[in-house]
């Protein structure tokens, strides 16, 4: 993993963790449901950004290497496609 991506990724994961901890706290305190949903949407948004960072890193490292070496290019592309099919 490229160091700039790792630093950004860890930052984003900590944001998601903070949002999730807030959701847990809100449920324990029986906060108004729609307020909790608003916070879960923040978790989803943070995790979406994590996925974007991971994908970009993967394309710039693993996939790029496969293209340059002309090895496993189809396999790497298939892996990416399969991840998006699972959603």
C-alpha positions in Angstrom: 0.0 0.0 0.0 1.3 3.4 -0.9 2.1 5.4 2.3 -0.1 8.4 1.3 -3.0 6.1 0.8 -2.4 4.3 4.1 -2.3 7.6 6.0 -5.5 8.8 4.4 -7.1 5.4 4.9 -6.3 5.2 8.6 -7.7 8.8 9.0 -10.9 7.9 7.3 -11.3 4.6 9.3 -10.9 6.5 12.5 -13.6 8.9 11.4 -15.9 5.9 10.6 -15.0 4.4 14.0 -16.0 7.6 15.8 -19.3 7.7 14.0 -20.0 4.1 14.8 -19.1 4.6 18.4 -21.6 7.5 18.4 -24.3 5.3 17.0 -23.7 2.7 19.7 -23.9 5.4 22.4 -27.1 6.8 20.9 -28.8 3.4 20.8 -27.8 2.7 24.4 -29.2 6.1 25.4 -32.4 5.4 23.3 -31.9 8.6 21.3 -34.6 9.4 18.7 -34.5 6.9 15.9 -34.2 9.4 13.0 -31.2 11.0 14.8 -29.5 7.6 14.9 -30.2 7.0 11.3 -28.6 10.3 10.5 -25.5 9.1 12.3 -25.5 5.7 10.5 -25.6 7.5 7.2 -22.4 9.2 8.3 -20.9 5.8 9.0 -21.9 4.6 5.5 -20.5 7.8 3.9 -17.2 7.4 5.8 -16.9 3.7 4.7 -17.7 4.6 1.1 -14.8 7.0 1.1 -12.6 4.2 2.6 -13.6 2.0 -0.3 -12.8 4.7 -2.8 -9.3 5.1 -1.3 -8.7 1.4 -1.3 -9.8 0.9 -4.9 -7.6 3.8 -6.1 -4.6 2.3 -4.2 -5.3 -1.1 -5.6 -5.5 0.2 -9.2 -2.3 2.2 -8.8 -0.4 -0.7 -7.3 -1.6 -4.3 -7.9 -3.4 -3.6 -11.2 -0.7 -1.3 -12.6 2.0 -3.9 -11.7 0.0 -6.6 -13.5 -0.3 -4.4 -16.6 3.3 -3.5 -16.6 4.5 -7.1 -16.2 1.7 -8.4 -18.5 0.9 -11.0 -15.8 -2.6 -11.7 -14.4 -4.2 -8.6 -15.9 -7.5 -10.4 -16.6 -7.4 -11.9 -13.1 -6.9 -8.5 -11.5 -9.7 -6.9 -13.5 -12.0 -9.9 -12.6 -11.2 -9.4 -8.9 -12.3 -5.8 -9.1 -15.5 -6.6 -10.9 -16.3 -9.4 -8.4 -16.0 -7.0 -5.5 -18.5 -4.6 -7.0 -20.9 -7.4 -7.9 -21.1 -8.3 -4.2 -22.6 -5.0 -3.2 
